Amino acid sequence: MISKGRHPKNSIAQALDGAREASMVVTEVHKGHRWGVVRCACGADFAVWSTPRNADTHAKQVDRFVAKHRACVTEQTGEFEEG
């Protein structure tokens, strides 16, 4: 059994761990096929599905969302990130 707060697909669970490390809020909200939401400090969010057609592709989409919004998190916290 999967522990609460952990996605059942390993590739997506790893992508969500990366989102948490990037100071984004990962909320588990089961509603239909939706597993939860990744929220950025700017207010943008990304729906995470519990049963995606291709788990690896969905994990890459989560990674792209995190990469796109990484600057928002650093703006909100006042930190400077090189790169």
C-alpha positions in Angstrom: 0.0 0.0 0.0 1.2 3.5 -0.8 1.6 5.9 2.1 -0.5 9.0 2.2 1.1 11.8 0.3 3.0 9.6 -2.0 1.9 9.0 -5.6 1.4 5.3 -6.6 3.6 5.7 -9.8 7.3 5.9 -9.0 8.3 8.3 -11.7 5.6 10.8 -10.7 6.4 10.4 -7.0 10.0 11.4 -7.8 8.9 14.4 -9.8 6.7 15.5 -6.9 9.6 15.1 -4.5 11.5 17.5 -6.8 8.6 19.9 -6.7 8.7 19.8 -2.9 12.5 20.4 -2.9 11.9 23.5 -5.1 9.6 24.9 -2.3 6.4 24.3 -4.2 3.2 23.1 -2.4 2.1 19.6 -3.3 -1.4 18.9 -2.1 -3.1 15.5 -2.3 -6.7 16.1 -3.4 -8.6 13.0 -4.7 -11.3 14.2 -7.0 -12.2 11.9 -9.9 -9.0 10.8 -11.6 -7.0 13.7 -10.1 -4.5 12.7 -7.5 -3.6 16.2 -6.4 -2.1 19.6 -7.3 1.3 21.3 -7.5 1.0 25.0 -6.6 3.6 27.7 -7.3 4.1 30.9 -5.2 2.7 32.9 -8.1 -0.6 31.2 -7.9 -0.2 28.9 -10.9 -1.1 25.2 -10.4 -0.7 21.9 -12.2 -3.1 19.0 -11.8 -1.5 15.7 -11.1 -3.5 12.6 -12.3 -3.6 9.4 -10.4 -4.0 7.2 -13.6 -2.2 8.9 -16.4 -1.9 7.2 -19.8 1.9 7.4 -19.6 3.4 8.0 -16.2 6.8 8.9 -17.4 5.4 11.6 -19.7 3.3 13.0 -16.9 6.3 13.1 -14.6 8.2 15.1 -17.3 5.3 17.5 -17.5 5.5 18.0 -13.7 9.3 18.6 -14.1 8.7 21.2 -16.8 6.1 23.0 -14.6 8.6 23.1 -11.8 11.4 24.3 -14.1 9.2 27.0 -15.5 8.1 28.3 -12.1 11.3 28.0 -10.2 12.0 31.7 -10.7 8.6 32.6 -9.1 9.6 30.7 -6.0 13.0 32.5 -5.8 11.3 35.8 -6.3 8.8 35.2 -3.5 11.5 34.1 -1.0 14.0 36.8 -2.0 16.7 34.3 -2.8 18.9 34.6 -5.9 19.5 31.5 -8.0 22.2 31.3 -10.6 21.5 29.5 -13.8 
